[in-house]
Amino acid sequence: MKTLLLVAGSRAGSEFFQSLFDGHPEVLQFPGNSIISKKQIESISSDDPNEIVSNFIKNRLHFFDSRVGEGKIERYDRLGENKDQYYLVDKEKFKINFLQIFKKEFKNNYNNKLHQIILMLHHAYAKTCGHDISKKKIMIINTHEIEFTRYIAKKINNVDFDIIHTIRNPLSSISSSVNNWIRYDEGKHFFAKSIYFQLDLIVNGIKQLKKINKRIFLVQLEMLHKNHFEVMKDFCNTYNLEYKNCLKYSTFFDLKWWGDKVSGRDLNGINKDFKITFNEKIFYNRDIKFLEYIMKDYIIFYGYKFTTETSKIIFNFLPLKCELVTWKNSIKHKKIKHILSIPFFYFKRLFYVNRYSQKNLKMPNSFGLNSKN
């Protein structure tokens, strides 16, 4: 079975992309982020199946009751047409199914023990949900962050897997991250480290993923909306999947999903009228010139448009306006630790986010994109 690691770009619709496979009989996946920390990986890297399944349930409670934990942030507790439904998966039945599968399928000579355990957990979950495991062709693991993706990739390096990375227009990504996170929960989760993380992800994400040395494909959020059929058909052809009507709908457990809490809006399904927009108020004109110049090759390759005349600005030694907005948020919340970290992340941005970051970078292909590259 082919394994895909799904890596999120900055506000680039990774959960939305995953939600489109919810009802596909040939796709094996958990709802949302799979296993998102080194500690959780260690907790299932045991020889004791009872310990594995107990730790997994404890760490991923929202897989079994979407009203708890991360389920609330992702709004899995407000599914369905009227946003008043949720899903439940029987933990005891899942545990029994996993123990049976482990006893029957665990092999010491398997290519990779961790990958085998993750696959069995997926099988047990699918079986508990009433799915036909024999029809599954690919397993999508939503690893979400690049750092964790690189960690798990090392652990399963001898396994056949690809990387799927979601992206969107760079200025839209920055704008969406700053606006949504500062609005969400009064901005209590977005500080100097956060804006650096987003800028680094947008500018250096592909470069970092290429270090894993596996095949990488991109999903562009704009194309996923406006050229939906072409993107999904290309994906299905790549992985020998049958194109199904369910790929048109954003659901979890066959219930409409309306987007996460951070977005602050109800978003469901494909939007053929999707437009590339960004909040000009969080950029100086020099910021836009700088960002579009350092990402010039990226913008051209993926068919985005320049919003201003490009200037050869390799480094921007002045604070970006989006950084100032975020730093002001740190001061507003009187977060001393985050306030003191501002100079560190500012100089780190100067060092790592510049034109040399993408120089001579070979861009991965994007599903559905008409490109000669």
N, C-alpha and C positions, 0 to 999 in steps of 0.2 A: 504494500500500500504506500502510495506517495504521500510524504509529509510536507506540509507548507507551514512556514512560520510567518504569521501575519504581524507586521510591524507598523505601528501608527506613525503618521506624519503629524505635523502641528495642526490640530483641529481639521484633520483631512478625511474624516469619515470612515475610520477603520471598523468601528462597530456597525455603522450603516452598511458597509460592504459585507460584513459577516452576516448581518441580519437577512440579507437576500438569499442566503443558502439555508435558511432555517428549515424549509420544508423539502429540501432536495434529498431524495432517497440515496444518492451516491456519495453524499458528503457527511463526514463524521466530525462533529465539533461540539464543544460545550457552549452554553450561552454566555457570550462576553469573554473578558480576560480569563485566560486559562490558569496559569500558575505564575504569579508575578514577583516572586522573590527567591533568592538563593536559599533562604531558610526553608521555604516550602518545598523546593526541590530536594533538599537534604532530608526533609521529613518523609518523603515517599521513596527514598533510596535505601530501602531496608530489605532484608531477606524474609521478614515476617509479614505476610499478607494482611493479617489483622491490624498491625501497626500502620501499614501503608493506607488502608482504606479508612481507618479511624482518623488519621492525620489529614487525609484529603478532605473528608467531610467537615472536620473542624475548621479548616482553612478556607473552604469554599462553600460556606453555609448558604449563600444566595443562589447556588446551583440547585438547591433543594427547596428553598422558600424564597421567592423573589422579593418578599417584603422586608428582608433584613439586609444589613451590611451594604455592600456595594450595589445591591439590587435597587436601593433607594436612590443612590447617586445616578445610576443609569436609567432610572425610572422604569425598571422592570416590574415595579409594584403598581404601575398605572398603565397597563396594557389594554388593548381592545378598543373597539369603536368609541366607547364612552369613557375610556381611561380609568376604568374601575375594576380591572381584572388583573390577576397575577397567576403564577404557576407554582405548583408543588410537585416535588418528586420524592417518592418514598425512600427514605434513607436506609431503612432496614432491608428493603428489597434490593436496593443498590448494593448494599454490603454483601448480601447473599449471592447476588449475581457475580460480583467481583471475585469472591472467594471461590466460586465454582469455576469461573474462567481461569483464575490463577492456577488452580489445581490441575486443570485440563491443559492449559496452553503454556505455562511457564517452562522455559527451557534454558538451562545453564549455558548452552552453546549458542544462544541467540546472539546476533551481531552486536547488540547494545542493550544492556540491562535496563537502563533508565528509559530508553525509547520503548522497550517492551512493556514496562510498567505503565507508562503514559498511554500507550495504545490499549492496554487491557482496561484501564480506567475509563477511556472513551467507549470501549465496547460495552462495559458494564452499564454505563450511563445510557447509552443508546438502547440497550436491551430493556432497561428499566422503563424507558419512555415508550417502549413498544415498537421500536424500529427494527427492520430486517438488516442485521449486521452483514449478511452475506452479499448485499448489494453495494456496500461501501467501497469506494475507489480511492478517495483521498481523505486525509485527516488534516484539518486546519487547526493549528495551535496559535491562539491569539497571545503572542508574547509581549505585545504592546510596545515596550520601550527597547531602544537599541542596546542599552547596557545589558539588560537581561537577555535579550536575543543573542548577543555575543557570548554570554555565559552559558546558556543552554546549548548553543551551537557547538561549543567546545565539548560539552558532555555527550553530544550525539553526533560528533563529526564524521564518524564512519558509517552513518546512515544516509540514505538517499533523500535529501530534502532540498526544497527551493525556498526562497524568501520573497514574500509579497509585501511591498511597501506602498502605503497610500500617501499621496501628495496633493497639493493644490497650489494655486498662484501664491508666490512668496509673500506679497504684500497683504493678500487676503488672510493668509495663515497668521501673520503677526497681528494684524488687526483683530481677527477673531479671538486669538488667544488672550490678548490684552483686554479687550472689551468684555469678553465673557467671563474670564476669571476674576477680574476686578469687580464686576457686578455680582458674581456668584458669592453668596454667603458674606456679603459686605467686603469682599476682597481679602479675606483672612488667609488665603492660600497662595497668594501671588506676590513674590518679592524679588529681590535682585537675582537670586539664584534661578528663579523661575523664568525671567525674561532672558537670561543667558542661555538656559536650557532650550528655550524655544528658538532663539536665533541660531544656536549651534546645530540644532536638529534640522532646521530649514536649510542652512548653508552646507553643513558637513555630514548630514545624515547618510546620503548615498555613499560618500567616501568611507565612512565608518563601516557601513554594511558590506562594502566590497572587500573589506579585510577578512571577512568570514570565508571568502573564496568559494562561494556557491552561486548557482544561478539566481539572478534577481530580476523580478518583473515589477513594474509600477502600475498602480491604479490611480488615475487622476480624478479627483472628486468631480471636477467640472464635466469631464467626459462621461463619468458614471451616470450623471444626470442627463446630459444633453445627447449623448450617443450611447445610451444604455445598452441597446441590443448589440451593437458592434463590440462593446467592451466585454459583455458577458458571453457572447458567442465566441470571441477570441479566447477567453479564459477556458470555456468548455472544450474547445478544440485542442487547446494546449494540453489539457489533462484528461482528454478522452471521456468527457462527461456528456450526458444527453442534455440538450437545452430544454429546460422545463419552464412552464408558465409561472411557477412559484418565484422564479428569479426576478420577477417584476415587482415583488412586494417586500416591504420591510417589516418583518415579524420576528417574534420569539414565541415558540410553542403555538404557532399559527395564530397568534394574537398581534394586532397592530402595535408597532413600537413607535413612539413619538419623539425619540431623541433623548439625550441625557439632560440632567438638571442644569449643567453648566451652560448649555445653549440658551436657556431662558425662554425658549419658544417651543411650540408644538410643530415638529417636523416629521412628516411621514411620507415615505415612498419617493418615487422618482419625480423630479421637478424638471420638466422639459424647458421651462422658462428660467432655469437657473442662470444667474448673472454673476460675473466676477466683479465684486465691489470691495472697497476697503475704506476705513475711516481716516480721511486725510488729516484729521485733527491730531492724530498721534504720530505724525511724521513731519519733520521739516523737509523742505524741498531738497536740501542737500542729502538727507537720509535716503530719499527715493532714488536720487542719482547714484548714490553709493551702493545701495542694495541691488539696483538693477544692473550696475556695472559689474559687481563681483559675481553676480549670477547670470551674466550675459549668455553664456553657452547653454545653461539650463533653460533659460527663458526661450531661446531660439529652438532648441531641440524639442521641447515639449509643447511648442506652438502657442506660448503665451505672447502677449503684446507688451511693448514698452509703453509706459505712461508719460515719459518725459525724454528729452534728448539725453543720451548717455554721456557722462563725463568720465574721464579716466581717473577715478578715485580708488586707488588700491587700498588705502587705509583711511578710516574716518576717526581722527583723534579726538573729535568732540563727542560728547554724549548724544546718543540718538534720543529723539523726543519720547519714543516708547520706553526707553530706559528711565528717563526723567519721570514719566508718569508712574512707572512701577516703583521707583525709589520714593516718590512722594507718598505712595500707598504704604510703604514700610514705615515712614515717619508718622503718618496718620494713625497707624495701629500701635505706635510706640514699641515696635519689635526691635529691641536693642541689638540682639544677635544679628538680625537681618540688616539693620542699619549699618552695623560695623562691617558687614560682608560686602557692602556696595563697592568700595575700591577694589577688592579682590576680583569680583566678577566683572567689573568694568575693564580692568587691565587684561583679564583673561579673554574678554571679548575682543579687545584690540589685537591680541596675539593670535587668536584662532579664527576669528571671523573677518576675513579679508579676501582679496582677489586670488591670492595664492592657494586658498583652500580648494578651489575648483579648477585650477589651472591644469590642463591636459587630462581632465577627468573624463573617462569614457562613460557615457550615460547609458543606463539599462533601458531596454525597450518598455514601452507602456502599452497595456492591453487596449486594442481598438484604435491605436493611433496610426494614421496613414503617414508613414515616414519611410524614407529610403534608407535610413540608418539601420 
